[in-house]
Amino acid sequence: MANIYTDQHCELNDLLNHANNDQGATLLIPDLQRPYVWSPRQVIYLIDSLIRGWPFGTFLTWRVGKDDPVRELARPFWKVVDRTDGDSGEQVSKKNPPGTFQMVLDGQQRIQSLLLAVCGDSWGLRMFDSDWRIALSDERARRSKHWTQGSLCVELEALAAGYAKNKRIFNLDFSAVLKWVVTGGKPAQSEFPKKKNYIEPLPLAHETAEKGKYIRLSRIWEAAPSMEGLESEQAEAVANTLLNEHELPAKRVVGLVRPVGSLLLTLARVKKTRVTYLELAEFDEKTFPREAYNDAVVNIFTRLNTAGRTLTREDITFAWLKVGWEPALTGNRNASQCFEALINQLRDEKLDLSTEDMVSGVSFVWSTAYADGRLLGNNDLIKGDAIRPMAKDLSQNWKTVIGAIQTVSNMVWNRGYLYRQHYQSLYSIFILWSWQYIADSWLAARPLCELESDAYNKRVANALNDFADRWLMGSQWAGRWAVASAETIVGYAKRLSECAKVVKATNDPKKATQLLHDFLEWEIKALATDAINGIQAIQVRRRELVRVYYAPLWIWHRLEDKRWKISKIQLRSAQSGAMSLDVDHLVAHAIWERKIEHGLPTGVTEKDEALTIVNQLGNCSLLEKSFNISKSGQTLRFFLEKVHEFKEDRALLNEWAGSLGVAETMLDGDTTEVTTLAEAISERDRLIRKELEEFISGTRIRVDMKE
């Protein structure tokens, strides 16, 4: 494949003109859910750097041809960045779209900052007043509903004072000369009533006290001549005209002509700054194979760091979804609003997902239901042929999509599972989303009478409840999301797609639910052996890593009635608040270290080997965080005897220990012979692992869900 990029350069002023042309901008950016994030101070520092002659930096563009489908992802730069409304605002006009244009892949923040700073009167930055105060003065401010739109201006007296002191413009500190100012009058501020003593975050150029103090930087930029060999006298003449246009008193004009003229000369030079950049070549079938070209572009996209964050494949997918979404089918809400609403709803189920996570999950559901289980590839992300129908399918069936996702997420939450605490891969729940969507789609396509519909939904819910625990934990213990996970996920998507087809083919509700039941049962049987091997392999060697045991112990505490009942006792000296549990040692690590200094357990020859015994699953349990047994060096009995319930009933302490398989020798670890203690830990370890195996096999179930 030929080189996909070329070295290019242009003058800075030409670059900005390509981006701000309302008659047809030819420098655009991809709408990849990346906001403009620079602060007002950063914009000032950028202008200061340019005036001082410091480098602008390079950037990366992509030349897009008139027939390339990816052109649909492009949008103009913002004329007004509005941070009061989700980082949106007013864009450069979209009329007269060019046949060929450049998309900025890297450098968006710098170019957008320059556009806000030096373009016309209608450009600016709108923020809440509290955000302006924080951004410009670092003062803490209460969030208020008041907002202000600022424009970057030159404070004339500060310019004159700095020039008188330094004699040269490039020696000035423009962070003290450039100010954000309200230049748009009252329309540039919110109309909510303000108290008499309200302190404005920015100077108001339209107020009498502020008139004549500021000139918009864009006015000086526009007046700066672009001709070569401009003399200072000519620049001062331009400055004189500019100052008089702003109706400054004659005496002030005299003192400002020279510094403003000098600034005009400097900005004339800045306009001609040579900007270098790399440009990805426009697709040409004679030069590049299409799939290789698309693959290269996607990889370039996803390796860029934009706005402090690497782009993802989901960003590209979501950009296409926003383009093809049909709001009329979703209550006049666009894709961003639909996804945001769903994300907020799932937070109620304690599932906190990013937009990228949600796009990934919804894409997986769509792939299994509508694309024969074929996951989106790099070629799809550039051509858009697959994602266009995806946007339409999701729009048309959004109610069913969110219903399935909410049903599963609510069930998972009701069963106590939390992402990253119990299950570590979102794909384990994405697969359940897809399964539920297959079930809900069948019913949506075949309206049944109320009794039949209720019976159908009940059978589906029973199947999900029967297998959800073993699926969520078993797929993790089986390592399904660790080794070769990409191939694993493709396999699940294919099998779910086949399931969807056979379910769709039947009109019998009982047969449909049986097919859905059989799918989950088969998948769990397929991973059972690996999950059991995974349970046996769970082992850590260091004290600080025992948090790995959290999920296995959380399940184990719920596998026997008496154990679950005794586990609910709050292990604290006072009855206040909810329990906050974590994995801790039963025999303190400090006790064990003291013991092995005087002798190792029978059959153990190395101290390092002996240390692994105290960190076994069998020596750990879910205990109140305040215990901190491991670091304290105290016995387990020392902590338990302080618990309110055990003080009232001494026999209950022994019942607690017996129910959790804790031998008396482990309660009093400091007085027990080291070999005896090691045997007790190993015996409890075998018990826990055996019952977890039975859980995966389906011969033990969670007793807490009977309540």
C-alpha positions as CSV (number, residue, x, y, z in Angstrom):
1,M,0.0,0.0,0.0
2,A,1.3,3.4,-0.9
3,N,2.0,6.1,1.7
4,I,-1.4,7.2,3.0
5,Y,-0.3,10.7,4.0
6,T,1.6,13.6,2.6
7,D,3.3,16.6,4.1
8,Q,1.4,19.9,3.5
9,H,1.6,23.5,4.6
10,C,-0.4,26.7,4.4
11,E,-0.5,30.2,5.9
12,L,-2.4,30.5,9.2
13,N,-4.9,33.0,7.8
14,D,-5.7,30.8,4.9
15,L,-6.3,27.9,7.2
16,L,-8.8,29.9,9.3
17,N,-10.5,31.2,6.2
18,H,-11.0,27.6,5.0
19,A,-12.8,26.9,8.3
20,N,-14.9,30.0,8.8
21,N,-16.4,30.5,5.4
22,D,-20.1,30.7,5.6
23,Q,-20.4,30.3,1.8
24,G,-18.9,26.9,2.0
25,A,-16.2,26.0,4.6
26,T,-13.6,23.5,3.3
27,L,-12.0,22.7,6.7
28,L,-14.4,20.7,8.8
29,I,-14.2,18.3,11.7
30,P,-15.7,14.8,12.2
31,D,-18.7,14.8,14.6
32,L,-17.3,12.1,16.9
33,Q,-18.8,13.2,20.2
34,R,-15.8,15.2,21.1
35,P,-16.6,18.6,22.7
36,Y,-14.4,21.7,22.6
37,V,-12.8,21.6,26.0
38,W,-10.2,24.4,26.1
39,S,-10.5,27.0,28.9
40,P,-10.7,30.7,28.2
41,R,-7.2,31.1,29.7
42,Q,-5.8,28.5,27.2
43,V,-7.2,30.5,24.3
44,I,-5.3,33.6,25.6
45,Y,-2.1,31.6,26.1
46,L,-2.4,30.3,22.5
47,I,-2.7,33.9,21.1
48,D,0.2,35.0,23.4
49,S,2.4,32.3,22.0
50,L,1.6,33.2,18.4
51,I,2.4,36.9,19.0
52,R,5.7,35.9,20.6
53,G,6.6,33.9,17.5
54,W,6.4,30.5,19.2
55,P,5.3,27.4,17.2
56,F,1.7,26.8,16.5
57,G,2.3,23.0,16.3
58,T,1.4,20.5,13.6
59,F,-1.9,18.8,13.0
60,L,-3.5,16.0,10.9
61,T,-6.2,16.4,8.3
62,W,-8.1,13.9,6.0
63,R,-9.0,14.9,2.5
64,V,-12.5,13.6,1.7
65,G,-13.8,13.3,-1.8
66,K,-17.3,14.1,-3.1
67,D,-18.3,10.4,-3.3
68,D,-16.9,9.3,0.0
69,P,-19.7,8.3,2.4
70,V,-17.7,9.4,5.4
71,R,-18.4,13.0,4.4
72,E,-21.7,12.6,6.2
73,L,-19.8,12.6,9.5
74,A,-18.3,16.0,9.0
75,R,-19.6,19.2,10.6
76,P,-18.4,22.8,10.6
77,F,-16.6,24.4,13.5
78,W,-18.6,26.3,16.1
79,K,-19.1,30.0,15.8
80,V,-20.4,30.1,19.3
81,V,-19.4,27.4,21.7
82,D,-22.3,27.0,24.2
83,R,-21.2,25.3,27.4
84,T,-24.6,25.9,29.0
85,D,-26.2,23.4,26.7
86,G,-24.1,20.3,26.5
87,D,-21.2,21.8,24.6
88,S,-23.2,22.7,21.6
89,G,-23.7,26.1,20.0
90,E,-24.0,27.8,16.6
91,Q,-22.1,26.4,13.7
92,V,-20.6,27.9,10.6
93,S,-23.2,27.7,7.9
94,K,-23.7,24.4,6.1
95,K,-24.8,25.9,2.8
96,N,-23.0,25.3,-0.4
97,P,-21.2,22.1,0.9
98,P,-17.9,21.7,-1.0
99,G,-17.3,18.7,-3.2
100,T,-13.9,18.0,-1.6
101,F,-12.9,19.1,1.8
102,Q,-10.5,18.5,4.7
103,M,-11.5,17.0,8.0
104,V,-9.3,17.9,11.0
105,L,-8.4,14.7,12.9
106,D,-5.9,16.2,15.2
107,G,-5.7,19.9,16.1
108,Q,-9.4,20.7,16.5
109,Q,-8.9,22.4,19.9
110,R,-6.2,24.8,18.6
111,I,-8.1,25.7,15.4
112,Q,-11.4,26.2,17.2
113,S,-9.7,28.4,19.8
114,L,-8.2,30.6,17.1
115,L,-11.5,30.9,15.3
116,L,-13.2,32.0,18.5
117,A,-10.4,34.5,19.1
118,V,-9.9,36.2,15.8
119,C,-13.0,35.8,13.7
120,G,-15.9,38.1,13.4
121,D,-18.3,39.7,15.9
122,S,-20.7,36.8,15.9
123,W,-18.0,34.4,17.3
124,G,-17.6,33.7,21.0
125,L,-17.7,31.5,24.1
126,R,-20.9,31.1,26.2
127,M,-20.6,29.8,29.8
128,F,-22.4,30.0,33.1
129,D,-21.3,33.0,35.1
130,S,-20.0,30.7,37.8
131,D,-17.8,28.9,35.3
132,W,-16.4,32.1,34.0
133,R,-15.4,33.1,37.6
134,I,-13.7,29.7,38.2
135,A,-12.0,29.8,34.8
136,L,-10.6,33.4,35.0
137,S,-10.0,33.9,38.7
138,D,-10.0,30.4,40.3
139,E,-12.5,31.6,42.8
140,R,-15.1,29.2,44.0
141,A,-18.5,30.1,42.8
142,R,-22.0,28.7,43.3
143,R,-23.6,27.3,40.2
144,S,-26.1,29.8,38.9
145,K,-28.6,29.9,36.0
146,H,-27.0,33.2,34.7
147,W,-24.8,32.9,31.6
148,T,-22.6,35.2,29.6
149,Q,-21.2,35.1,26.1
150,G,-17.7,36.5,25.9
151,S,-15.4,37.7,23.1
152,L,-11.7,38.0,23.2
153,C,-10.6,41.7,23.3
154,V,-7.5,43.8,23.7
155,E,-7.6,46.0,26.8
156,L,-6.2,49.2,25.3
157,E,-4.7,50.8,28.4
158,A,-2.9,47.5,29.3
159,L,-1.5,47.4,25.8
160,A,-0.3,51.0,25.9
161,A,1.3,50.5,29.4
162,G,3.0,47.3,28.4
163,Y,4.3,48.8,25.1
164,A,5.6,51.9,26.9
165,K,7.5,49.6,29.3
166,N,8.8,47.0,26.8
167,K,8.9,49.0,23.5
168,R,8.3,45.7,21.5
169,I,5.1,43.9,21.2
170,F,6.6,40.4,21.4
171,N,8.0,41.2,24.8
172,L,4.6,41.9,26.2
173,D,2.8,39.4,28.4
174,F,-0.5,39.2,26.5
175,S,-2.1,37.2,29.3
176,A,-2.5,40.6,31.0
177,V,-3.6,42.4,27.8
178,L,-6.2,40.1,26.4
179,K,-9.5,40.0,28.2
180,W,-12.8,38.2,27.7
181,V,-15.5,40.9,27.4
182,V,-19.2,41.0,26.7
183,T,-19.3,42.9,23.3
184,G,-22.7,41.7,22.1
185,G,-24.8,43.9,24.4
186,K,-27.7,42.5,26.4
187,P,-28.4,39.6,24.0
188,A,-25.0,38.2,25.0
189,Q,-26.3,37.6,28.6
190,S,-29.2,35.6,30.1
191,E,-32.3,37.6,30.9
192,F,-32.9,36.2,34.4
193,P,-33.3,38.9,37.1
194,K,-30.2,39.8,39.0
195,K,-29.7,41.3,42.4
196,K,-28.6,45.0,42.6
197,N,-25.1,44.0,43.9
198,Y,-24.7,41.2,41.3
199,I,-21.0,41.0,40.2
200,E,-20.6,40.4,36.5
201,P,-18.0,37.8,35.6
202,L,-16.8,39.8,32.5
203,P,-16.6,43.5,31.7
204,L,-19.6,44.8,29.7
205,A,-18.3,46.8,26.8
206,H,-21.8,48.3,26.2
207,E,-21.9,49.9,29.7
208,T,-20.9,53.6,29.9
209,A,-18.1,52.9,32.4
210,E,-16.5,50.4,30.0
211,K,-16.9,52.1,26.7
212,G,-13.7,52.7,24.8
213,K,-11.6,50.4,27.0
214,Y,-11.6,47.4,24.7
215,I,-11.4,46.5,21.0
216,R,-12.2,43.0,19.8
217,L,-9.1,41.1,18.8
218,S,-11.0,40.0,15.7
219,R,-11.3,43.7,14.6
220,I,-7.5,44.2,14.9
221,W,-6.9,40.8,13.1
222,E,-9.1,41.8,10.3
223,A,-7.5,45.3,9.9
224,A,-4.0,43.8,9.9
225,P,-2.7,44.2,6.3
226,S,-1.5,41.1,4.6
227,M,0.8,42.9,2.2
228,E,4.5,42.3,2.3
229,G,7.0,45.0,3.5
230,L,4.4,47.1,5.4
231,E,6.0,50.1,7.1
232,S,5.3,51.2,10.7
233,E,3.9,54.5,9.4
234,Q,1.4,52.6,7.3
235,A,0.4,50.4,10.2
236,E,-0.1,53.4,12.4
237,A,-2.3,55.0,9.8
238,V,-4.5,51.9,9.9
239,A,-4.5,52.0,13.7
240,N,-5.6,55.6,13.7
241,T,-8.5,54.7,11.4
242,L,-9.5,51.7,13.6
243,L,-9.3,53.7,16.8
244,N,-11.4,56.5,15.4
245,E,-14.0,54.0,14.2
246,H,-14.4,53.0,17.9
247,E,-15.1,56.7,18.7
248,L,-12.2,57.1,21.1
249,P,-11.3,60.7,22.2
250,A,-8.5,62.3,20.1
251,K,-6.1,62.5,23.1
252,R,-6.4,58.8,23.7
253,V,-6.0,57.9,20.0
254,V,-2.7,59.8,20.0
255,G,-1.3,57.6,22.8
256,L,-2.6,54.4,21.3
257,V,-1.7,54.7,17.6
258,R,1.9,53.4,18.1
259,P,1.2,50.3,20.3
260,V,-1.9,49.4,18.2
261,G,0.1,49.9,15.0
262,S,2.8,47.7,16.3
263,L,0.3,45.0,17.2
264,L,-1.2,45.3,13.7
265,L,2.3,44.6,12.2
266,T,2.8,41.6,14.5
267,L,-0.6,40.2,13.6
268,A,0.1,40.7,9.9
269,R,3.2,38.5,10.5
270,V,1.1,35.9,12.5
271,K,-1.4,35.7,9.7
272,K,1.4,34.5,7.4
273,T,2.7,32.0,9.9
274,R,3.5,28.8,8.0
275,V,1.5,25.9,9.4
276,T,2.7,22.4,8.6
277,Y,0.5,19.4,8.7
278,L,0.0,15.8,7.6
279,E,-2.8,15.1,5.3
280,L,-4.4,11.6,4.8
281,A,-4.9,11.1,1.1
282,E,-8.3,11.0,-0.5
283,F,-9.3,7.4,-1.3
284,D,-8.2,6.4,-4.8
285,E,-8.9,2.8,-5.9
286,K,-5.9,2.9,-8.2
287,T,-3.6,3.6,-5.2
288,F,-5.3,1.9,-2.2
289,P,-7.3,-1.3,-1.8
290,R,-10.6,-0.1,-0.2
291,E,-10.5,-2.4,2.9
292,A,-6.8,-1.7,3.6
293,Y,-7.5,2.1,3.2
294,N,-10.5,1.9,5.6
295,D,-8.6,-0.2,8.1
296,A,-5.7,2.3,8.2
297,V,-8.1,5.3,8.6
298,V,-9.9,3.7,11.5
299,N,-6.7,2.8,13.2
300,I,-5.5,6.4,12.8
301,F,-8.7,7.7,14.2
302,T,-8.6,5.4,17.3
303,R,-5.0,6.2,18.1
304,L,-5.4,9.9,18.2
305,N,-5.7,11.7,21.5
306,T,-8.4,14.3,21.1
307,A,-9.5,16.6,24.0
308,G,-7.4,14.6,26.4
309,R,-9.0,11.3,25.4
310,T,-8.3,8.6,22.8
311,L,-11.0,8.2,20.2
312,T,-12.8,4.8,20.0
313,R,-14.6,2.7,17.5
314,E,-17.7,3.5,19.4
315,D,-17.2,7.2,18.8
316,I,-17.2,6.6,15.0
317,T,-20.3,4.3,15.3
318,F,-22.2,6.9,17.3
319,A,-21.4,9.6,14.8
320,W,-23.0,7.4,12.1
321,L,-26.0,6.7,14.4
322,K,-26.6,10.4,14.9
323,V,-26.5,11.0,11.2
324,G,-29.0,8.3,10.3
325,W,-31.3,8.5,13.4
326,E,-35.0,9.0,12.8
327,P,-36.3,11.3,15.7
328,A,-39.9,11.1,14.5
329,L,-39.8,7.4,15.6
330,T,-38.4,8.1,19.0
331,G,-40.6,10.9,20.3
332,N,-38.7,13.6,18.4
333,R,-35.6,12.8,20.4
334,N,-32.3,12.5,18.5
335,A,-29.8,9.7,19.0
336,S,-27.8,11.7,21.6
337,Q,-30.9,12.4,23.6
338,C,-32.1,8.8,23.4
339,F,-28.8,7.3,24.5
340,E,-28.4,9.9,27.3
341,A,-31.9,9.1,28.6
342,L,-31.1,5.4,28.6
343,I,-27.8,5.9,30.4
344,N,-29.5,8.0,33.1
345,Q,-32.2,5.3,33.6
346,L,-29.6,2.6,34.0
347,R,-27.9,4.6,36.8
348,D,-31.0,3.8,38.8
349,E,-30.0,0.1,38.4
350,K,-26.5,1.0,39.6
351,L,-25.1,0.4,36.2
352,D,-23.1,3.5,35.3
353,L,-22.1,3.4,31.7
354,S,-20.3,5.8,29.4
355,T,-21.7,6.7,26.0
356,E,-19.1,4.5,24.5
357,D,-20.1,1.6,26.7
358,M,-23.8,2.1,25.7
359,V,-23.0,2.3,22.0
360,S,-21.0,-0.9,22.3
361,G,-23.8,-2.7,24.0
362,V,-26.6,-1.5,21.7
363,S,-24.4,-2.3,18.6
364,F,-24.0,-5.8,19.9
365,V,-27.8,-6.2,20.4
366,W,-28.3,-4.9,16.8
367,S,-25.7,-7.2,15.3
368,T,-27.3,-10.3,16.8
369,A,-30.8,-9.3,15.9
370,Y,-30.3,-7.7,12.4
371,A,-26.9,-8.4,11.0
372,D,-26.6,-12.2,11.3
373,G,-24.3,-11.8,14.3
374,R,-21.6,-10.0,12.3
375,L,-20.0,-7.4,14.4
376,L,-19.0,-4.1,12.8
377,G,-15.6,-4.0,11.2
378,N,-13.3,-1.2,10.2
379,N,-14.7,-1.2,6.7
380,D,-18.2,-0.7,8.0
381,L,-17.1,2.2,10.2
382,I,-15.8,4.2,7.1
383,K,-18.2,3.1,4.4
384,G,-21.3,3.4,6.6
385,D,-23.3,0.9,4.6
386,A,-23.9,-1.3,7.6
387,I,-24.5,1.5,10.1
388,R,-27.1,3.3,8.1
389,P,-29.6,0.5,8.5
390,M,-28.5,0.1,12.1
391,A,-29.6,3.7,12.8
392,K,-33.0,3.0,11.1
393,D,-33.5,-0.4,12.9
394,L,-32.7,1.1,16.3
395,S,-35.0,4.1,15.7
396,Q,-37.9,1.9,14.7
397,N,-37.5,-0.5,17.6
398,W,-36.1,1.8,20.3
399,K,-38.9,1.1,22.7
400,T,-38.2,-2.6,22.5
401,V,-34.5,-2.1,22.8
402,I,-34.6,0.0,25.9
403,G,-37.3,-2.3,27.4
404,A,-35.0,-5.3,27.0
405,I,-32.0,-3.5,28.4
406,Q,-33.9,-2.2,31.4
407,T,-35.4,-5.6,32.2
408,V,-32.1,-7.3,32.3
409,S,-30.2,-4.5,34.1
410,N,-33.0,-4.3,36.7
411,M,-32.9,-8.1,37.2
412,V,-29.1,-8.0,37.6
413,W,-29.3,-5.2,40.1
414,N,-32.1,-6.9,42.1
415,R,-29.9,-10.0,42.3
416,G,-27.2,-7.8,43.9
417,Y,-24.6,-7.7,41.1
418,L,-22.5,-4.6,40.4
419,Y,-20.3,-4.0,37.5
420,R,-16.6,-4.2,38.4
421,Q,-17.4,-5.5,41.9
422,H,-18.9,-8.8,40.9
423,Y,-18.6,-9.1,37.1
424,Q,-15.7,-7.5,35.2
425,S,-16.8,-7.5,31.6
426,L,-19.8,-5.7,30.2
427,Y,-20.1,-8.3,27.5
428,S,-21.5,-10.7,30.0
429,I,-24.5,-8.4,30.4
430,F,-24.6,-7.3,26.8
431,I,-25.3,-10.9,25.9
432,L,-28.2,-11.0,28.3
433,W,-29.5,-7.8,26.7
434,S,-29.5,-9.4,23.3
435,W,-31.2,-12.6,24.6
436,Q,-33.9,-10.5,26.2
437,Y,-34.3,-8.4,23.0
438,I,-34.9,-11.6,21.0
439,A,-37.6,-12.6,23.5
440,D,-39.3,-9.1,23.5
441,S,-39.1,-8.8,19.7
442,W,-40.9,-12.1,19.3
443,L,-43.8,-10.8,21.5
444,A,-43.8,-7.3,19.9
445,A,-44.3,-9.0,16.5
446,R,-47.1,-11.3,17.7
447,P,-49.5,-9.5,20.0
448,L,-51.1,-12.1,22.3
449,C,-54.1,-11.8,24.6
450,E,-53.2,-10.5,28.1
451,L,-53.2,-13.9,29.7
452,E,-51.0,-15.4,27.0
453,S,-48.7,-12.4,27.1
454,D,-48.3,-12.6,30.8
455,A,-47.5,-16.3,30.7
456,Y,-44.9,-15.7,28.0
457,N,-43.2,-13.0,29.9
458,K,-43.2,-15.1,33.1
459,R,-41.6,-18.0,31.3
460,V,-38.9,-15.7,29.9
461,A,-38.3,-14.1,33.3
462,N,-38.0,-17.5,34.9
463,A,-35.4,-18.7,32.4
464,L,-33.4,-15.5,33.0
465,N,-33.6,-15.9,36.7
466,D,-32.7,-19.6,36.5
467,F,-29.5,-19.0,34.6
468,A,-28.4,-15.4,35.3
469,D,-26.2,-16.1,38.4
470,R,-24.3,-19.0,36.8
471,W,-23.9,-17.0,33.6
472,L,-22.5,-13.8,35.1
473,M,-20.2,-15.6,37.5
474,G,-19.4,-18.7,35.4
475,S,-18.5,-16.8,32.2
476,Q,-16.0,-14.7,34.3
477,W,-14.5,-17.7,36.1
478,A,-14.2,-19.6,32.8
479,G,-12.0,-16.7,31.5
480,R,-14.4,-16.0,28.6
481,W,-13.5,-12.3,28.6
482,A,-9.8,-12.6,29.1
483,V,-8.1,-14.9,26.6
484,A,-9.0,-14.4,22.9
485,S,-12.0,-12.4,24.0
486,A,-12.6,-11.0,20.5
487,E,-13.1,-14.4,19.0
488,T,-15.3,-15.4,22.0
489,I,-17.6,-12.4,21.5
490,V,-17.9,-13.1,17.8
491,G,-18.9,-16.6,18.7
492,Y,-21.6,-15.5,21.1
493,A,-23.0,-13.0,18.5
494,K,-23.2,-15.7,15.9
495,R,-25.0,-18.1,18.2
496,L,-27.4,-15.4,19.5
497,S,-28.2,-14.6,15.9
498,E,-29.0,-18.2,15.1
499,C,-31.2,-18.3,18.3
500,A,-33.0,-15.2,17.1
501,K,-33.8,-16.9,13.7
502,V,-35.2,-20.1,15.1
503,V,-37.2,-18.2,17.7
504,K,-38.6,-15.9,15.1
505,A,-39.6,-18.8,12.9
506,T,-42.0,-20.2,15.4
507,N,-45.5,-18.9,16.2
508,D,-45.9,-21.0,19.3
509,P,-45.1,-19.0,22.5
510,K,-44.2,-22.1,24.5
511,K,-41.8,-23.3,21.9
512,A,-40.3,-19.8,21.6
513,T,-39.6,-19.6,25.3
514,Q,-38.3,-23.2,25.4
515,L,-35.8,-22.3,22.6
516,L,-34.7,-19.2,24.7
517,H,-34.3,-21.4,27.8
518,D,-32.3,-24.0,25.9
519,F,-29.9,-21.4,24.6
520,L,-28.9,-20.2,28.1
521,E,-28.7,-23.7,29.4
522,W,-26.5,-24.8,26.5
523,E,-24.2,-21.8,26.9
524,I,-23.7,-22.4,30.6
525,K,-23.1,-26.1,30.1
526,A,-20.5,-25.2,27.5
527,L,-18.5,-23.1,30.0
528,A,-19.0,-25.2,33.1
529,T,-15.8,-27.2,32.9
530,D,-13.7,-24.1,32.3
531,A,-15.5,-22.2,35.1
532,I,-14.9,-25.1,37.6
533,N,-11.2,-25.1,36.6
534,G,-11.2,-21.4,37.0
535,I,-12.6,-21.7,40.6
536,Q,-9.8,-24.1,41.5
537,A,-7.2,-21.8,40.0
538,I,-8.2,-18.7,41.9
539,Q,-5.3,-18.0,44.1
540,V,-3.2,-15.0,45.2
541,R,0.2,-15.0,46.9
542,R,0.2,-11.5,48.4
543,R,-1.9,-10.0,51.1
544,E,-2.9,-6.9,49.2
545,L,-4.4,-9.0,46.3
546,V,-7.1,-10.9,48.3
547,R,-9.8,-8.6,46.9
548,V,-9.9,-11.0,44.0
549,Y,-11.8,-13.3,46.3
550,Y,-14.7,-10.9,46.7
551,A,-17.1,-12.3,44.1
552,P,-16.5,-16.0,44.9
553,L,-17.0,-15.3,48.7
554,W,-20.1,-13.1,48.0
555,I,-21.7,-16.0,46.1
556,W,-20.6,-18.6,48.7
557,H,-22.1,-16.7,51.6
558,R,-25.5,-17.1,49.8
559,L,-25.3,-20.8,49.0
560,E,-26.6,-22.2,52.4
561,D,-29.6,-21.1,54.5
562,K,-27.9,-21.0,57.9
563,R,-24.8,-19.5,56.5
564,W,-26.7,-16.7,54.8
565,K,-28.8,-16.0,57.9
566,I,-25.7,-15.7,60.1
567,S,-23.8,-13.7,57.4
568,K,-26.4,-10.9,57.8
569,I,-25.3,-10.1,61.4
570,Q,-23.7,-6.7,61.4
571,L,-20.1,-7.2,62.6
572,R,-19.7,-4.0,64.5
573,S,-19.7,-2.9,68.1
574,A,-22.6,-0.4,67.6
575,Q,-25.8,-0.8,65.6
576,S,-25.5,2.0,63.1
577,G,-25.6,2.3,59.3
578,A,-25.4,-0.4,56.7
579,M,-22.6,-3.0,56.5
580,S,-19.6,-2.2,54.3
581,L,-17.9,-5.5,53.6
582,D,-14.6,-6.3,52.1
583,V,-12.3,-9.3,51.9
584,D,-10.2,-9.8,54.9
585,H,-8.1,-12.6,56.5
586,L,-9.5,-14.7,59.3
587,V,-6.1,-15.6,60.7
588,A,-4.2,-12.3,60.6
589,H,-1.3,-12.0,58.3
590,A,0.8,-10.6,61.1
591,I,0.0,-13.6,63.3
592,W,1.0,-16.0,60.6
593,E,4.3,-14.2,59.9
594,R,5.2,-14.4,63.6
595,K,4.4,-18.1,63.6
596,I,6.5,-19.1,60.6
597,E,9.5,-17.3,62.0
598,H,9.6,-20.2,64.6
599,G,8.8,-23.1,62.3
600,L,7.1,-23.9,59.0
601,P,4.0,-26.2,58.5
602,T,4.7,-29.8,57.9
603,G,5.6,-30.5,54.3
604,V,6.5,-26.8,53.6
605,T,10.2,-26.1,53.1
606,E,10.3,-22.4,52.0
607,K,9.1,-19.3,53.8
608,D,7.6,-17.9,50.6
609,E,5.6,-21.0,50.1
610,A,4.3,-20.8,53.7
611,L,3.2,-17.2,53.1
612,T,0.8,-18.3,50.3
613,I,-1.2,-20.4,52.9
614,V,-2.4,-17.4,54.8
615,N,-3.6,-15.8,51.6
616,Q,-5.7,-18.7,50.4
617,L,-9.4,-18.4,49.7
618,G,-10.0,-20.6,52.8
619,N,-8.5,-18.0,55.1
620,C,-10.6,-15.1,53.8
621,S,-14.1,-14.0,54.3
622,L,-16.3,-10.9,53.8
623,L,-15.9,-8.9,57.0
624,E,-16.7,-5.4,58.1
625,K,-14.1,-3.0,56.7
626,S,-13.5,-1.6,60.2
627,F,-12.1,-4.9,61.4
628,N,-8.8,-4.6,59.5
629,I,-7.7,-8.0,60.9
630,S,-4.9,-8.6,58.5
631,K,-2.8,-5.6,59.5
632,S,-3.7,-5.5,63.2
633,G,-2.1,-8.7,64.4
634,Q,-5.1,-9.4,66.6
635,T,-7.1,-12.7,66.6
636,L,-10.5,-13.0,64.9
637,R,-12.0,-13.7,68.3
638,F,-10.6,-10.4,69.6
639,F,-12.7,-8.6,67.0
640,L,-15.8,-10.7,67.2
641,E,-16.2,-10.4,70.9
642,K,-16.7,-6.7,70.4
643,V,-19.8,-7.3,68.2
644,H,-23.0,-6.2,69.8
645,E,-24.9,-9.5,69.0
646,F,-22.0,-11.7,70.2
647,K,-21.8,-9.8,73.5
648,E,-25.5,-10.5,74.1
649,D,-25.2,-14.2,73.1
650,R,-21.8,-15.9,73.4
651,A,-23.2,-19.1,71.8
652,L,-24.0,-17.1,68.7
653,L,-20.3,-16.4,68.1
654,N,-19.6,-20.2,67.8
655,E,-22.7,-20.6,65.6
656,W,-21.3,-17.8,63.3
657,A,-17.9,-19.6,63.1
658,G,-19.5,-23.0,62.5
659,S,-21.8,-21.7,59.8
660,L,-18.9,-20.0,57.9
661,G,-16.7,-23.1,58.2
662,V,-14.3,-21.3,60.6
663,A,-12.6,-23.8,62.9
664,E,-12.0,-22.8,66.5
665,T,-8.3,-23.0,65.8
666,M,-8.7,-20.1,63.3
667,L,-10.6,-18.0,65.9
668,D,-7.6,-18.2,68.2
669,G,-4.8,-18.3,65.6
670,D,-2.1,-17.0,67.9
671,T,-2.3,-20.0,70.2
672,T,-2.7,-22.7,67.6
673,E,0.2,-24.9,66.3
674,V,1.2,-23.8,62.8
675,T,0.6,-27.1,61.0
676,T,-2.9,-27.5,62.6
677,L,-3.7,-23.9,61.6
678,A,-2.6,-24.6,58.0
679,E,-4.7,-27.7,57.8
680,A,-7.8,-25.8,59.1
681,I,-7.3,-23.2,56.4
682,S,-6.9,-25.8,53.7
683,E,-10.0,-27.7,54.8
684,R,-12.1,-24.5,54.7
685,D,-10.6,-23.7,51.3
686,R,-11.7,-27.1,49.9
687,L,-15.2,-26.6,51.3
688,I,-15.6,-23.2,49.6
689,R,-14.3,-24.3,46.2
690,K,-16.4,-27.5,46.3
691,E,-19.6,-25.5,46.9
692,L,-18.8,-23.0,44.2
693,E,-18.3,-25.9,41.8
694,E,-21.8,-27.1,42.8
695,F,-23.1,-23.6,42.1
696,I,-21.7,-23.7,38.6
697,S,-23.1,-27.2,38.1
698,G,-26.5,-26.1,39.2
699,T,-26.8,-28.4,42.2
700,R,-26.6,-25.4,44.6
701,I,-28.4,-22.2,44.1
702,R,-28.5,-18.9,45.9
703,V,-30.8,-19.1,48.9
704,D,-31.0,-15.4,49.5
705,M,-33.3,-15.0,46.4
706,K,-36.0,-17.1,48.1
707,E,-36.6,-14.3,50.5
